[in-house]
Amino acid sequence: MNAICSLKIAGRNCILFRLTSLASQAKCNNLYRSSVEALNGHHHIQVNHVVNKCQQLVISSSTSYYFMIGSSNFYRKFINKSRRCFLNAKNIEVCTNIHNSCRSPYFLASKPLVEDLALFRSLAPVQSPNRIPAWDVQIIRLFHTSSSFQAAPVPLLWIILKPAQKLFAIILGRSIRKWWKALPPNKRELFKESVRKNKWKIVVGLCSLAVLFIMFYFTHLEETPITGRARLLVFGKEHFMALSEMEYDMWMEQFKNKMLSEIDPRYQVVKKVIGHLSESNQDIPQVSEFKWVIHVVEEPGINAFVLPNGQVFVFTGLLNAVSDIHQLSFILGHEIAHAVLGHAAEKASLVHFLDFLSLILLTMIWAVCPRDSLAVVGQWIQTKLQEFMFDRPYNRTLEAEADKVGLQFAAKACVDVRASSVFWQQMELAETIQGQRKLPEWLSTHPSHENRAEHLDRLIPEALKIRENCNCPSLPGPDPRLIFKLNTHHLMEASKDKEGQNATEHDLAKPKVDFPSV
């Protein structure tokens, strides 16, 4: 699931990620809330399911599937639902294989969020008074300032020095150009002759510099947790903790008047989802070492992000946009995956490496271009080429990886993973209905909604196997992707019929003009 661009709502989680690539990424950029309510409540299917994990207690309930954007009014409607069954700790099934281990499997029906909260409460394992649950999340509402540092963290020094490095490269290149112009013609010829005589020395020097960069790259390669992908990592997690605290204080100062209290139903939903995702993935060391801190912000933007230090921020706009608890679980699993995989440090490391390489090119641009105006244009072209050839494609790769790992997290939590692609299909439909202009994917930092849904559809079979290996209850009823497709088809047909009816009424309303015969 967006900092993790400017302070605009659509990209709040990118303020440091886009400028310095040091904050957590998110995933919910450029999402729009659909105003169509034709499918919400009008085209839903009633499905009966049986849950037999509750100590010989069989439950049959009628569950509605909602796959269009929901209303915020249901939060108060369902919060007081009574508890249905309790699991005893000894009945919790645990499965372990080479790749995954699962805890506390339970069935989550596709229901409005706060109605699912009652189910969350009823199906949570009973904890003994002396036992603290592994997924226990910390509730913080006090605002504080960061303690003073013994020394500035490495990423912070890089942030400060980055503009100075570019300025130095510009001044150096400009000075070389002025020096060359000031040389008399005879000295220019002597210099060219000297370069020709020592060309092999120059080539050896440049090759040595290239070898140093290559050695630096390969000596800083590490393996990504869970996926095993090789990546460049210059900054470690310890370097980002102090910077994350600074960013956390910034967000808390900005949202201090918009934080929901911990007794708010929406806060409780997020807390339960994060808690269960964490509990179900405790076998992964990178997950178990985090202490998640929940913050729900009263903001209309469809957004959520997780800082590298485990601070979770969820906007109420996202809670209104998701159709059920399964979609919310996937989105939060996606954001947790960004933090667990260390994508912020990885992205910052790549940008840091490319910036050092670009300093050489930037110096050459300002040295070769005859005028400052041409050098500025050349610098702009160089910046855009780096952005569209390296930065944005790499960012889309990280988003796809977070989708994959987040889907695995959700599968081990016994979530209906089929709802993950439905969420992005909803976003695609919302943009179509609202007439939003679609930019090509190569211009975006995130995959397009359509490609994202297709990618998840390819990953869902593997996620279903993980879910089955974790002894999760069988998924109920028809596939939600099929339901959404049928509902979308009905909506389009109804829209076409309405347009045809309006056109007919318009033609009948036209006055008939009889021209006199000649």
ChimeraX attribute file (.defattr): number of C-alpha atoms within 10 A of each C-alpha:
attribute: neighborCount
match mode: 1-to-1
recipient: residues
	/A:1	28
	/A:2	27
	/A:3	30
	/A:4	32
	/A:5	17
	/A:6	15
	/A:7	11
	/A:8	11
	/A:9	17
	/A:10	20
	/A:11	23
	/A:12	22
	/A:13	30
	/A:14	25
	/A:15	20
	/A:16	20
	/A:17	22
	/A:18	20
	/A:19	12
	/A:20	19
	/A:21	26
	/A:22	31
	/A:23	30
	/A:24	30
	/A:25	36
	/A:26	31
	/A:27	28
	/A:28	25
	/A:29	24
	/A:30	18
	/A:31	21
	/A:32	21
	/A:33	22
	/A:34	19
	/A:35	13
	/A:36	15
	/A:37	12
	/A:38	14
	/A:39	18
	/A:40	17
	/A:41	14
	/A:42	10
	/A:43	19
	/A:44	16
	/A:45	16
	/A:46	11
	/A:47	15
	/A:48	13
	/A:49	18
	/A:50	15
	/A:51	17
	/A:52	14
	/A:53	22
	/A:54	17
	/A:55	12
	/A:56	8
	/A:57	13
	/A:58	12
	/A:59	14
	/A:60	11
	/A:61	12
	/A:62	11
	/A:63	18
	/A:64	18
	/A:65	23
	/A:66	23
	/A:67	30
	/A:68	30
	/A:69	23
	/A:70	24
	/A:71	16
	/A:72	16
	/A:73	9
	/A:74	14
	/A:75	20
	/A:76	13
	/A:77	12
	/A:78	17
	/A:79	19
	/A:80	13
	/A:81	14
	/A:82	12
	/A:83	13
	/A:84	13
	/A:85	18
	/A:86	17
	/A:87	19
	/A:88	15
	/A:89	13
	/A:90	9
	/A:91	12
	/A:92	17
	/A:93	15
	/A:94	14
	/A:95	16
	/A:96	12
	/A:97	10
	/A:98	5
	/A:99	9
	/A:100	20
	/A:101	18
	/A:102	27
	/A:103	25
	/A:104	24
	/A:105	26
	/A:106	25
	/A:107	23
	/A:108	22
	/A:109	23
	/A:110	23
	/A:111	19
	/A:112	25
	/A:113	28
	/A:114	25
	/A:115	24
	/A:116	22
	/A:117	28
	/A:118	18
	/A:119	22
	/A:120	21
	/A:121	18
	/A:122	17
	/A:123	22
	/A:124	18
	/A:125	20
	/A:126	15
	/A:127	12
	/A:128	9
	/A:129	6
	/A:130	6
	/A:131	7
	/A:132	9
	/A:133	13
	/A:134	14
	/A:135	22
	/A:136	17
	/A:137	17
	/A:138	12
	/A:139	13
	/A:140	11
	/A:141	14
	/A:142	7
	/A:143	10
	/A:144	9
	/A:145	11
	/A:146	12
	/A:147	9
	/A:148	8
	/A:149	8
	/A:150	6
	/A:151	7
	/A:152	12
	/A:153	16
	/A:154	17
	/A:155	23
	/A:156	16
	/A:157	11
	/A:158	15
	/A:159	16
	/A:160	11
	/A:161	12
	/A:162	16
	/A:163	11
	/A:164	12
	/A:165	15
	/A:166	18
	/A:167	15
	/A:168	15
	/A:169	22
	/A:170	22
	/A:171	15
	/A:172	16
	/A:173	23
	/A:174	23
	/A:175	15
	/A:176	17
	/A:177	19
	/A:178	12
	/A:179	11
	/A:180	15
	/A:181	12
	/A:182	10
	/A:183	12
	/A:184	9
	/A:185	11
	/A:186	8
	/A:187	11
	/A:188	14
	/A:189	12
	/A:190	11
	/A:191	13
	/A:192	11
	/A:193	12
	/A:194	11
	/A:195	13
	/A:196	11
	/A:197	11
	/A:198	11
	/A:199	12
	/A:200	11
	/A:201	11
	/A:202	13
	/A:203	11
	/A:204	11
	/A:205	12
	/A:206	12
	/A:207	12
	/A:208	12
	/A:209	12
	/A:210	13
	/A:211	12
	/A:212	11
	/A:213	15
	/A:214	11
	/A:215	11
	/A:216	14
	/A:217	16
	/A:218	13
	/A:219	12
	/A:220	14
	/A:221	14
	/A:222	15
	/A:223	12
	/A:224	17
	/A:225	14
	/A:226	15
	/A:227	11
	/A:228	9
	/A:229	11
	/A:230	13
	/A:231	17
	/A:232	21
	/A:233	25
	/A:234	22
	/A:235	21
	/A:236	14
	/A:237	15
	/A:238	12
	/A:239	16
	/A:240	23
	/A:241	16
	/A:242	21
	/A:243	22
	/A:244	20
	/A:245	18
	/A:246	14
	/A:247	18
	/A:248	20
	/A:249	17
	/A:250	13
	/A:251	14
	/A:252	19
	/A:253	13
	/A:254	10
	/A:255	15
	/A:256	15
	/A:257	10
	/A:258	14
	/A:259	18
	/A:260	18
	/A:261	16
	/A:262	16
	/A:263	8
	/A:264	13
	/A:265	20
	/A:266	23
	/A:267	21
	/A:268	20
	/A:269	24
	/A:270	25
	/A:271	24
	/A:272	20
	/A:273	22
	/A:274	23
	/A:275	18
	/A:276	25
	/A:277	26
	/A:278	27
	/A:279	21
	/A:280	26
	/A:281	23
	/A:282	18
	/A:283	16
	/A:284	16
	/A:285	12
	/A:286	16
	/A:287	23
	/A:288	16
	/A:289	11
	/A:290	18
	/A:291	16
	/A:292	24
	/A:293	19
	/A:294	24
	/A:295	26
	/A:296	24
	/A:297	23
	/A:298	15
	/A:299	16
	/A:300	16
	/A:301	27
	/A:302	26
	/A:303	31
	/A:304	31
	/A:305	31
	/A:306	31
	/A:307	31
	/A:308	30
	/A:309	22
	/A:310	21
	/A:311	20
	/A:312	24
	/A:313	26
	/A:314	25
	/A:315	22
	/A:316	21
	/A:317	19
	/A:318	22
	/A:319	29
	/A:320	23
	/A:321	27
	/A:322	27
	/A:323	26
	/A:324	28
	/A:325	27
	/A:326	26
	/A:327	27
	/A:328	26
	/A:329	30
	/A:330	30
	/A:331	28
	/A:332	28
	/A:333	27
	/A:334	32
	/A:335	30
	/A:336	33
	/A:337	30
	/A:338	29
	/A:339	28
	/A:340	26
	/A:341	21
	/A:342	23
	/A:343	26
	/A:344	26
	/A:345	26
	/A:346	23
	/A:347	27
	/A:348	23
	/A:349	22
	/A:350	20
	/A:351	19
	/A:352	21
	/A:353	16
	/A:354	14
	/A:355	18
	/A:356	15
	/A:357	13
	/A:358	18
	/A:359	17
	/A:360	13
	/A:361	16
	/A:362	25
	/A:363	23
	/A:364	19
	/A:365	24
	/A:366	26
	/A:367	24
	/A:368	15
	/A:369	17
	/A:370	14
	/A:371	12
	/A:372	13
	/A:373	11
	/A:374	14
	/A:375	22
	/A:376	16
	/A:377	13
	/A:378	16
	/A:379	19
	/A:380	12
	/A:381	12
	/A:382	15
	/A:383	15
	/A:384	13
	/A:385	12
	/A:386	16
	/A:387	16
	/A:388	15
	/A:389	12
	/A:390	14
	/A:391	19
	/A:392	19
	/A:393	19
	/A:394	17
	/A:395	18
	/A:396	18
	/A:397	14
	/A:398	22
	/A:399	24
	/A:400	19
	/A:401	19
	/A:402	27
	/A:403	26
	/A:404	22
	/A:405	23
	/A:406	25
	/A:407	30
	/A:408	27
	/A:409	31
	/A:410	31
	/A:411	32
	/A:412	30
	/A:413	30
	/A:414	30
	/A:415	32
	/A:416	28
	/A:417	29
	/A:418	25
	/A:419	27
	/A:420	27
	/A:421	25
	/A:422	25
	/A:423	28
	/A:424	22
	/A:425	24
	/A:426	26
	/A:427	24
	/A:428	20
	/A:429	20
	/A:430	20
	/A:431	19
	/A:432	13
	/A:433	12
	/A:434	13
	/A:435	9
	/A:436	11
	/A:437	8
	/A:438	10
	/A:439	9
	/A:440	9
	/A:441	15
	/A:442	14
	/A:443	12
	/A:444	16
	/A:445	21
	/A:446	24
	/A:447	22
	/A:448	20
	/A:449	21
	/A:450	15
	/A:451	15
	/A:452	19
	/A:453	21
	/A:454	14
	/A:455	16
	/A:456	22
	/A:457	19
	/A:458	12
	/A:459	18
	/A:460	21
	/A:461	13
	/A:462	15
	/A:463	25
	/A:464	22
	/A:465	12
	/A:466	24
	/A:467	27
	/A:468	17
	/A:469	18
	/A:470	25
	/A:471	18
	/A:472	24
	/A:473	18
	/A:474	15
	/A:475	19
	/A:476	17
	/A:477	13
	/A:478	11
	/A:479	12
	/A:480	22
	/A:481	18
	/A:482	12
	/A:483	18
	/A:484	23
	/A:485	14
	/A:486	13
	/A:487	20
	/A:488	20
	/A:489	12
	/A:490	15
	/A:491	16
	/A:492	12
	/A:493	12
	/A:494	13
	/A:495	12
	/A:496	12
	/A:497	12
	/A:498	12
	/A:499	12
	/A:500	12
	/A:501	12
	/A:502	12
	/A:503	12
	/A:504	11
	/A:505	11
	/A:506	10
	/A:507	10
	/A:508	10
	/A:509	9
	/A:510	8
	/A:511	7
	/A:512	7
	/A:513	6
	/A:514	6
	/A:515	6
	/A:516	5
	/A:517	4
	/A:518	3
